[in-house]
């Protein structure tokens, strides 16, 4: 988790989303071998479907309850359609 490729640092907003997913136990049912795949696809999904989240996360208000709810909803929406590498 949060493993960054050389010369490809992860955006702060993406780190927040991944850490949120981990600390709120959204990864508990994801196989350890699928975590990096899940992380990459989650970020891609959120960037595509919820592009406003990055600005809100980086905003001056921090992680408000409303923003926490938006991030949780986005992760839950992604998880409902996620297929792990072993399921493909």
Backbone as CSV, one residue per row, in Angstrom:
resi,resn,N_x,N_y,N_z,CA_x,CA_y,CA_z,C_x,C_y,C_z
1,UNK,0.831,-1.160,0.000,0.000,0.000,0.000,0.887,1.237,0.000
2,UNK,0.481,2.204,-0.788,1.227,3.452,-0.953,2.630,3.240,-1.495
3,UNK,2.858,2.101,-2.117,4.149,1.853,-2.759,4.193,2.723,-4.010
4,UNK,5.194,3.575,-4.083,5.297,4.495,-5.193,6.433,4.082,-6.112
5,UNK,6.159,4.133,-7.402,7.192,3.827,-8.377,8.208,4.966,-8.409
6,UNK,9.437,4.620,-8.743,10.465,5.640,-8.813,10.088,6.673,-9.867
7,UNK,10.221,7.934,-9.536,9.914,9.080,-10.386,8.420,9.229,-10.683
8,UNK,7.560,8.512,-9.955,6.115,8.629,-10.122,5.465,8.766,-8.748
9,UNK,5.693,9.887,-8.097,5.114,10.047,-6.754,3.588,10.089,-6.813
10,UNK,2.961,9.562,-5.775,1.507,9.547,-5.672,1.032,10.911,-5.177
11,UNK,-0.020,11.416,-5.796,-0.591,12.692,-5.369,-1.078,12.575,-3.928
12,UNK,-1.030,13.675,-3.219,-1.466,13.693,-1.821,-2.922,13.259,-1.705
13,UNK,-3.785,13.743,-2.588,-5.201,13.374,-2.532,-5.380,11.866,-2.713
14,UNK,-4.580,11.272,-3.573,-4.655,9.823,-3.776,-4.200,9.080,-2.523
15,UNK,-3.160,9.594,-1.879,-2.697,8.985,-0.629,-3.792,9.042,0.426
16,UNK,-4.484,10.166,0.502,-5.569,10.314,1.473,-6.655,9.279,1.209
17,UNK,-7.022,9.094,-0.054,-8.075,8.135,-0.406,-7.660,6.713,-0.042
18,UNK,-6.440,6.342,-0.364,-5.957,4.985,-0.064,-5.877,4.761,1.446
19,UNK,-5.354,5.738,2.163,-5.287,5.612,3.627,-6.681,5.578,4.249
20,UNK,-7.600,6.343,3.700,-8.986,6.328,4.170,-9.560,4.922,3.994
21,UNK,-9.358,4.347,2.807,-9.877,2.998,2.538,-9.287,1.982,3.514
22,UNK,-8.015,2.123,3.805,-7.353,1.169,4.704,-7.812,1.351,6.149
23,UNK,-7.854,2.588,6.618,-8.189,2.816,8.025,-9.670,2.598,8.323
24,UNK,-10.503,2.723,7.302,-11.944,2.486,7.489,-12.329,1.046,7.154
25,UNK,-11.301,0.197,6.976,-11.454,-1.255,6.796,-12.150,-1.665,5.498
26,UNK,-12.030,-0.839,4.470,-12.577,-1.203,3.163,-11.708,-2.241,2.455
27,UNK,-10.524,-2.489,2.962,-9.613,-3.448,2.325,-9.624,-4.820,3.001
28,UNK,-10.403,-4.965,4.048,-10.377,-6.205,4.828,-10.737,-7.438,4.000
29,UNK,-11.607,-7.294,3.017,-12.021,-8.442,2.219,-11.283,-8.538,0.879
30,UNK,-10.232,-7.739,0.726,-9.413,-7.782,-0.483,-8.177,-8.631,-0.186
31,UNK,-7.927,-9.609,-1.043,-6.749,-10.467,-0.866,-5.478,-9.623,-0.903
32,UNK,-4.523,-9.980,-0.087,-3.264,-9.243,-0.021,-2.620,-9.118,-1.403
33,UNK,-2.710,-10.163,-2.195,-2.115,-10.141,-3.537,-2.844,-9.177,-4.484
34,UNK,-4.039,-8.742,-4.119,-4.833,-7.846,-4.963,-4.823,-6.392,-4.497
35,UNK,-4.142,-6.095,-3.402,-4.190,-4.747,-2.828,-3.673,-3.690,-3.799
36,UNK,-2.537,-3.908,-4.433,-1.989,-2.903,-5.347,-2.902,-2.699,-6.549
37,UNK,-3.491,-3.782,-7.054,-4.452,-3.683,-8.156,-5.676,-2.888,-7.715
38,UNK,-6.194,-3.200,-6.529,-7.350,-2.497,-5.994,-7.047,-1.012,-5.859
39,UNK,-5.891,-0.702,-5.304,-5.483,0.686,-5.093,-5.433,1.446,-6.416
40,UNK,-4.786,0.871,-7.420,-4.645,1.536,-8.721,-6.003,1.755,-9.384
41,UNK,-6.846,0.732,-9.360,-8.161,0.840,-9.992,-9.079,1.787,-9.220
42,UNK,-8.959,1.813,-7.903,-9.753,2.734,-7.097,-9.407,4.179,-7.455
43,UNK,-8.136,4.491,-7.542,-7.698,5.843,-7.875,-8.178,6.222,-9.273
44,UNK,-8.043,5.307,-10.215,-8.507,5.571,-11.583,-10.023,5.830,-11.598
45,UNK,-10.759,5.021,-10.869,-12.217,5.160,-10.788,-12.601,6.513,-10.182
46,UNK,-11.984,6.867,-9.083,-12.322,8.128,-8.423,-11.923,9.318,-9.293
47,UNK,-10.768,9.252,-9.945,-10.364,10.347,-10.838,-11.363,10.524,-11.983
48,UNK,-11.953,9.429,-12.434,-12.891,9.475,-13.556,-14.297,9.878,-13.114
49,UNK,-14.791,9.237,-12.066,-16.182,9.418,-11.651,-16.393,10.537,-10.628
50,UNK,-15.369,10.841,-9.859,-15.470,11.844,-8.788,-14.285,12.811,-8.839
51,UNK,-14.077,13.490,-9.974,-12.887,14.356,-10.096,-12.862,15.519,-9.100
52,UNK,-14.014,15.896,-8.578,-14.073,17.003,-7.620,-13.475,16.640,-6.266
53,UNK,-13.352,15.340,-5.974,-12.839,14.929,-4.666,-11.413,15.416,-4.419
54,UNK,-10.589,15.411,-5.451,-9.201,15.835,-5.263,-9.135,17.277,-4.753
55,UNK,-9.902,18.172,-5.369,-9.896,19.573,-4.937,-10.449,19.701,-3.522
56,UNK,-11.493,18.939,-3.229,-12.088,19.013,-1.894,-11.128,18.500,-0.822
57,UNK,-10.416,17.425,-1.133,-9.448,16.871,-0.173,-8.329,17.873,0.090
58,UNK,-7.884,18.544,-0.949,-6.788,19.500,-0.816,-7.257,20.863,-0.324
59,UNK,-8.559,21.043,-0.198,-9.120,22.323,0.237,-8.747,22.668,1.658
60,UNK,-9.027,23.896,2.005,-8.613,24.415,3.314,-9.432,23.859,4.472
61,UNK,-10.572,23.233,4.183,-11.437,22.740,5.254,-11.014,21.391,5.820
62,UNK,-10.103,20.713,5.146,-9.675,19.397,5.622,-10.745,18.349,5.389
63,UNK,-10.638,17.250,6.106,-11.591,16.151,5.947,-12.795,16.378,6.858
64,UNK,-13.781,17.022,6.321,-15.021,17.261,7.061,-15.861,15.991,7.057
65,UNK,-16.892,15.966,7.867,-17.796,14.814,7.880,-18.427,14.609,6.508
66,UNK,-18.805,15.700,5.852,-19.416,15.605,4.518,-18.434,15.013,3.509
67,UNK,-17.182,15.435,3.577,-16.171,14.912,2.661,-15.878,13.444,2.969
68,UNK,-15.812,13.096,4.241,-15.629,11.690,4.614,-16.742,10.835,4.027
69,UNK,-17.972,11.337,4.077,-19.113,10.607,3.512,-18.983,10.448,2.002
70,UNK,-18.501,11.496,1.318,-18.318,11.423,-0.140,-17.247,10.392,-0.501
71,UNK,-16.148,10.400,0.241,-15.070,9.440,-0.030,-15.574,8.021,0.228
72,UNK,-16.275,7.825,1.317,-16.815,6.500,1.643,-17.780,6.033,0.568
73,UNK,-18.639,6.908,0.100,-19.602,6.550,-0.947,-18.886,6.172,-2.240
74,UNK,-17.844,6.919,-2.583,-17.081,6.627,-3.796,-16.396,5.268,-3.690
75,UNK,-15.821,4.970,-2.546,-15.153,3.676,-2.348,-16.170,2.545,-2.397
76,UNK,-17.311,2.728,-1.762,-18.350,1.693,-1.778,-18.874,1.456,-3.188
77,UNK,-19.060,2.518,-3.958,-19.506,2.376,-5.349,-18.477,1.606,-6.165
78,UNK,-17.201,1.923,-5.956,-16.143,1.204,-6.666,-16.112,-0.266,-6.274
79,UNK,-16.182,-0.530,-4.984,-16.101,-1.916,-4.506,-17.243,-2.778,-5.024
80,UNK,-18.401,-2.179,-5.240,-19.544,-2.962,-5.697,-19.316,-3.568,-7.087
81,UNK,-18.434,-2.953,-7.878,-18.149,-3.476,-9.206,-16.735,-3.992,-9.387
82,UNK,-15.939,-3.988,-8.323,-14.539,-4.387,-8.418,-14.390,-5.884,-8.642
83,UNK,-13.587,-6.237,-9.609,-13.214,-7.628,-9.859,-11.716,-7.750,-9.610
84,UNK,-11.352,-8.626,-8.687,-9.938,-8.789,-8.381,-9.225,-9.526,-9.504
85,UNK,-7.912,-9.528,-9.460,-7.135,-10.219,-10.467,-7.460,-11.703,-10.515
86,UNK,-7.762,-12.281,-9.364,-8.061,-13.718,-9.313,-9.447,-14.026,-9.840
87,UNK,-10.324,-13.020,-9.929,-11.680,-13.238,-10.428,-11.808,-13.021,-11.939
88,UNK,-10.797,-12.390,-12.522,-10.869,-12.057,-13.956,-10.566,-13.251,-14.791
